[in-house]
């Protein structure tokens, strides 16, 4: 016989202004259940967790917890008020604690590598998250409610948390954007969609197909209802007897059909993510040669070299504090290395998205963030009304004039993407862009970055996102070692082998493109030396010609005025672009060959 649920909700309703967030939610959590709670940004997942935790914020409905059942929550933003040390903060979750020296507190803080005596207000984002996780786990509650537990965590800590929850004897509900985390841990899925919770009694890997089937069936039913309403409306308009008593029932039925259709809220539209494209960069975007950086006695990067080509997607991974952002800044020329050199390719136009969301003023509105006091902004080279652009990123009209601080974490991240991606670029630098984004938006971001004609540098702890997107992975181990591996995170794990041999891995990572001819032993030779000197001039001349042809072809009247000239310039543009690709490739091969011979 199944055990009774530890926690149940019945008829839970919650409104935010005129928006229905929860509409008669019914659910139960049984002992030992492993649930993921999924839904779009702003769907109400955090609100539902707060109601499960016992906050009296619902407009109506009932919550019941079994007497004696213990429940612990991990909020997105931990509150350290009134706790002088990390130890005091964690110990406060224990009813029978002996203070920060309690063995349960010290054991968990040792696992998450935190100093019990540290002031919690001085913690970094990752440290604060680890402290909050320790507080949620320390009392070994019957039910854990975890809201975005992987945010700000590095990969080693995410893997530690996975192991911890895999061995957990109690029940838990996970809200997370990390699909790999959900797939590894959940055994059933709660889908919060348009105010209603549906349950799938399978793991997260089955969710996409299951939810797509539901939406397809709903669309079919809506179409059938629309056709029925059309027929009944036509009858009501044409029938002379429509107002007579014997037809009043049919009219009432038509009214009921219309009411039913109004109540059928269709699925929320998908965000539209497109990246503004600048003029094409050179074939070789970034060259780093033996770069090193130290802060005091600590080595951040030692003797690292790489070549990054146009359309490469490079992922940077490693523990928090390993130096990923420092290496990123050196690669884009924002920070000088102590030794070695970084050379940026021709025509690079970078756009940087900072993980701290420094570009967002919490007191400004989304409208002001994008366009200040104007009604229009330049998006991908054309003028666009602010509201039209905000709707592409699924912002409601009323949110345009609300302060940024009222937005959810996912909505703030979408706003940051909207602001950054409106500008033209051929180098995107993304520091933790996936935080708080729902699965649909993650898919759209991955698709946009895959189709992007420029180069992408990405810092991320999202293993699934890395596997879907990047062409190579730079792993930083925290000891100054940076090693590049072909492929995504899973490829890195296979190639890395046992961790103890990582530090001994060679510093050279990717194979250089092969040269067309076998390399001479002593020097390039006269012809190659001459070509290496002349090709940059040829490349520059072709870039100038291509820019002039593009400018001429933007004239909307050229084709009408002179069709022959339009055709000739179009043909020459294609030929010039092909010549440019050939020249860049030849120069790149010669430059690599020269470096091999000189090194």
N, C-alpha and C positions, 0 to 999 in steps of 0.2 A: 504493500500500500504506500502511495506517494506521501512524502512528508508535507505538512501544511506550509504555505509560504511564510517566510519571515517578515515580509513587507508587502503590503498591497495598496494599490490606489484604485479608487472607484469613482467614475464620473467627474474627474478633475477638469475644471475649466479655468482658463486664465486669459485675460485680455490686456493688451497694452495699447491704450487709446482706443481707436476703432479697429484695431487689428486683433484677430483671434489667434492666439499662440497655441493654446491647448484646448481641445474641443471634446470633452467627455472621455478623457484618457482612462483606460482600464489596463492594469498590469499587476503581475505578482512576481516576487523574487523568492525562489525556493532555496533551501540550504545547499551550499556548494555550487550554485549555478555560475556559469562564466558567460556573461552577457556583454555584447557591444551595443552601444546606443548610437545610432548614426542618423544623419539628416543634414540638410543644408545649413550653411552659416545663417544664423538668425532664425532657425526653425524653432528654437526653444529648448535645446538639449540641456544647457546649463540651468535654465529655469526648472526643467523637470527634475534634474538632480537635486536642486535646492528643496523642492517639494518632497522628494523621496527622503531627504535628510531631516525633514521635519519643520522647515521654515513655513510659517502660516501665511503664505502669500497667494494661495489659490483663491479664485473668486467663489468657487463652489466645488463640491465633491468631498470625499473622505479619504483619509490615510490611516492605515492600521499597521502597527508593528507588534510582533509577538512580544509578550512581557518577558523582559530579561534579555532580548536580542540587542546586541551592541552594533552600532553603525558608525563608521568613520568616513570622512569626506576629504578629498583633495581638491581644493578650489583652484581656479586658474591663477588667482592672485592671492598668495598667502598673506595673512595679517599678523605682523609680529608685535603689535601694540601690547605693551605691558610685560614683555619678556626680555630681560636684560641680556640673556645669552641664548645661544642655540640650544644648549642643554635644557634650560628652563622651558623653552618653547616646545621641545619634543616631549618633555616629562609632563607637561600640562594635559596631555592626552590620556594619562594614566590616572585612574581614580585612586589607586593605592600606591602611587609613586613615592619613592624616597628622595625625590628631587633629581637634579642632573646627574647625580652619582649612581642612580639606579642601574643595575647591570643590564637591563633591557635597553635603556637609553644609550649607554656607552657602547654596547655591542652593535646597535644599529648605526650609530654615528661613525663607528669604526668602519662598518661596511660601506657607507656612502662617503667616507673620507672627509669628514667635517670635524672641526675643532669645537668641542662642547663649550669652551669658554668664549668663543667669538661672539661679538655683537651682531645679531641677525640683520640689523639695518645696514651693515657693511658687506653683506654677501652679494656676490654677482648673481645674475639671473639663473645660471645653472646651479650654483650653490644653494640659492633660495629654494629652487625646485627640489633639490635633494633633501633639504631640511624638512620641507612640507611632506615629502614622501615618507621620511622617517617617522614623522608625527602620525601620519595616517596608519602606518603599519605597526607601530610599537605596541599597541594594546591587543593585537591580533583579533580584530573585531569580526563579528559574524557576517557583516556586509560591508564591503568597500565600495565607495562611490568616487571614481577617479575621473576628473575633468582635465583632459589634455595632459596626461602624466608625462609624455615624452617631450613636451615643449622645453626648450633650452637645455635638454640633456644631450650629452655626447653619445656616440655609438657604444662605447664600453659600458656606460651606465644604463643605456636602454637594454642592452643584452643582459646586464645584471638584473634589472627589474623584470624582464621576461622570465628569467630563471626563478626569481622570487615568486612571481605570480603563478608560474606553472606548478610550483610545489605548494601553493596556498590551499588550505583546507576549507576556508570560508567561501562565501559568495562574493562576486564583484560585478560591477557595471562599469564598462570602460567607454569614455568618450574620447576619441582620438582621430587625428587626421592621418596617422601613420598606418597605412593599410597592411604593411607587413606585420606590425605589432598586433593589429586586430586579428589577422589571419592566423597568427601563431597562438593566440590566447583564447579567442572566444569560441564558444560551442553553440551559441544561439545569438540571433540579432534582433534588436528592437529598432524598428524604423519609424522615426518621427517625421511624418510628412503631412503638411497642411493641417496640423493640429491633432492628428490621429496617430496612435501607435499601433503598428502591425508587428507581428512576431514571426520570425523564421527560425524553426528548430533545426538549424544546420549552422555550420561555421561561416565565417565572413566570406570565404572564397566562393560561396554559392549566392551571395547577396545580389550581385549585379544582374545575373540572369533572372533571378526571382523577382526583383523590383522592376526590371524592364518589362517582364511579362504582365505584371499588375498594371503598369502605366499603359501598355498597349491595349489591354482589355478595357480599361477605363475610357480610353480614346474611342474605342469601338462603340461602347455604350453611349457615350456623349453624342456620337454621330447619329446613332439610331434615335435618340431622344430629340435631337435637333430636327431630324426629318419628320418625326411624329408631330412636333410643334408646328412645323411649316404646314403640314397637311391640315391640322386642326385650325390653324389661323386662317388658311385659305377658305375652309368651310365656313368659319364664322363670318368672314367678310362677304361671302357670296350668298349665303342662305337668307332668303327673305324672312323665313320663319325662325331665325336664330334667337329672337327675343321671346318667342312664345314659350309657354310653360313647359311643353314636352321637350324642348331643346335646352332648357336652362341647366340640366344636369351635365350636358356635354360642354357647355360653356364653363361651368364650374371645374370640370375636368381639365379643360385647357388652362385655366388659371393655376390649377395645381401643378400641371406639367411645367409651366413657366417658373413657378416657385421652386420646383425641384431642380430645374436647370440652373437657376440663380445660386442655389445652395451647393451645386457641384463645382467646387473650385478646382480648376484645372491645375496641372503641375506647374510650378514656377518655372519661368524661362531660364535657359542656360546663359551664363555670362558670356560675353563676347570678348575674347582676348586676342588682339593683334599687336604686333610690334612695329613701331615706326622704323622704316628702313632709310638709312643714309646712303650716300655714294659708296660703292663697293671699295673695301680696303684692299691692300696688297695681299699677295698669296701668303706671305709670311707675316703674321700679325704681331707676334712677340718672340724675342730671342733673349733668354737669360743664360749667362755664362758664369758658372762658378760663383754664384751669389751667396753671401753669408750675412747674417745679422745676429748681433748679441745685444741684450739689455743687461748691463752690468756683467756679472759673472755667468749669466745664463745664456746658453746658445739657443737661439730660436730656429735658425736655418744655417746649415753648414754645407758649403760647396755644392749648391744645387744648380743644375743646368737643365734647360728644356727649350724646345722649339714648339710654338703653338701656331698652327696654320689657320687660315680663313675657313670657317664652318666647323672647326673643332669645338666640341663641348667638353670642357674639362671640369671634373668634380674634385673638390678639396675636402678631405675627411681627416678626422683625428680627434683626440680628447679635447675637451674645453681647455683653453689656455695653451694648447700646443703651438699656436702661432699661425693658424690658418689665415686669419684676417691680415696679419703682418705680411705673410707671403703674397697674399692677394694684392695688397697695396704696393709691394715692390714690383710685381709683375705688370701693373698698369702705370708705373712711373710716379705713383703718389708718395712713395717713400724710398729714399736712397739706400741701397745696400751698403754695408760697411766695406765689403770687398766684392769684386766681380762687377759685372755690368748687365744692364737691361736695355735692349734696343727695341723700340716700338716701330711697327711697320708703317707704310705710307697710308695717309688718309684715315687714320683711326678716329672714330667719333664715339667715345664711350658714354654709356649711361650706367650709373651705379645705384643699386637698391641696397640700403643699409639695414641690417637686422634690427638696429635700435629704433627704426622708424623716425629718425631725426628730422625727416622732411615734413612730418606732420605736427602741426600746432594743435594741441588738444582743445584750445578755445576757439579755433576757427571752424567754420562749417566746411563740408565737402565742396560746396560751391566756391567758397573763398580759396580753399586749398588748390583747386584746379585753375580758377580764372580770376582770382582776386575780386575786383568789383565789376568785372566785365560779364557780358552775357555769353560770349563765345571764346573758344580757345582753339589753338592750332593743334590738330590731331592728325598725325601721319600725313602732314603736308597740306591739309585743307582745314578751313574754318568749320567749326562744329558747335552747336549750342550746348551749353553746359549740361542741361538736363538730358539731352539725347545721349551724351557721352556717359553720364552717370547711370542711365538705364542700361547701357551695354554691360555694365558691371553689377547689375541687379540691385541698384539702389532705388528705393521708393521715393516718390516725389517729395514727401514730407521730410525725408532724411537729408535732403539737400541743404536745408536751412538749420539743421540741428548741429550742435557742437560735436566735433570729432570724438570727444571723450565719451559721448553717449553710445558710440558704435561698439559692436562686439569686436573681439580680436580678429576674427576672420574678415569682418567688414573693413576694419582699419587696414588690414593687409591688402584687400582688394583695392582700396582707395590709393594706397601707396603704389600698387602696380599700375593703376590707371594714370597716376601722375607721371610715373617714370616712363611708361611705355608709349605715351603720347608723343614724346620727343623722338626725332630721327636718330638712329645709331647704327653702328656696325660692330660694336663690342658691348655686350651686356655683362655686367658684373653684379652677381646676385648673391648676397650674404644672407642665408637662411630665408629664402623667399616662400617656402612652403608652410611656415608656421601658421596654424589656425585655419588654413584653407580646407574647405570640404573636398570630397573626392571628385565631384564634377569639375570644380574649378581647378583642381590639380591636373586633371586630364586635359583641360583646355590649355593650361599654362604649358604642360609638356608638349602638346601638339604645336602651340605657337612657337616654342623654342626649337622644336625639331625642324620646323619649316623656315626658321629665321636664316637669312642668307649671311649673317655675320658670325662672329665668334662669341661663345658663351663661357664665362668663368663662374663656377657655382660652388658655394660653400653650403653643404647640407648634411643633415643626419638622417634624412629620409631614404632608407635603403631601396624601397620600391621605386621612388622617383629617380634615384641615381641609376638604377638598372635600366629604366625605360629610356633614359636620355643621354647619358654621357658616353663619349668615345674613349676617354681614359680617365684614370683616377689618381690623384696625387695624395698619398697617405703620409701624414705627419704623425710621428710616434711620440712627440713631446720631449725628445732628447736632442733636437737639432736635426734629426734625420728626416729627409723628405724623399720619397721614392715614388716614381710614376709607374702605374700598371695599366696595360691595355684593358679597356672595357669598364663596366660598372662595378658596383660594390660586390656582387656575387663573384665576379671574375677576380677582383682583388683578393677575396678570401681564399679562392682556389690557388692563385699564384703566390700568395704570401707565404703559405706553408706555416709551420710552427712559428709562433711569435718570437722565440728566442733567436731565430736566424735573421729576423728582419733587419736588425741594425747592421748585419754584415753584408746586406745586399748591395750590389753595385750601384753607383750613383747615376750611371747612364741608363735610360729607360726605354725610349722608343727608338725603333729602327729609323735611320735617316732614309729619305727617299733615295732610291738607287740613282747613280749618275749614269748618263747614257754611254759613257765609254769607261773602260777600266782606268783606274787612277794611276798616273805615273808616279814613280817612287820619289822623285826629288822635287819636281815643280810642275805647275800647270802646263807650261808650254806657252809659246808666243801667242798662238791663235786664241787659246782660252783666256789668257791674261787680257788680251785686247777686247775679247767679247765681254769679260767681266767689267771692264772699264766703260764700254760703250752701251751696254744694256740698260743701266739706270737712266741714261739720257733718252733712249728709245722708249722706255716705259713712261717717263714723264711726258714726252711728246704725245704718246697715245692717250694718256689720261686727259691732256688738254684738248685733243681732238674729240674724244668721246664726250667731254663736257660740252663742247661747242655744238656737236651734233644733237645731243639731248636738248640743249636750249633751243635750237632751231626747230626741232620736232614738237616742242610744246606749243608752237604757234598754231592756234586752232584753224586759221585760215590758209595755212600753207597748202594743204591738199587741194582745196578748192581753187586757189590761185595758180598752182603749178604742180599738177599731179606727178609729172616726171621728176621734178626736183625732190618731191616728197619720197618717191620710190628710191631714187638714187641715194639720198641721205640715210634712209632706213637700211638699205643694203650695205652701205659703207659702215654704219654703226655696228651691224652684226659682224662684219669682217674685222673692224678695229678691235672689238671686244675679244674676238678669237685670237688676233695677233697679240693683244695684251696678255692673255692667259699663257700663250706660248712663250712670250718674252719673260714673263715672271717666273715660269717654271724653269726655263733655261738658266736664268740668273740664279735662282735658288739652288739648282743642282751644282752649278759652278762654285757658288759661295760655300756650300757644304763640303765640296771636294777640296776647296782651298783650305778650309778649317782642318780637315782631316790631315792634309799634308803638312800644315804648319804646326799641328798639335801632336 
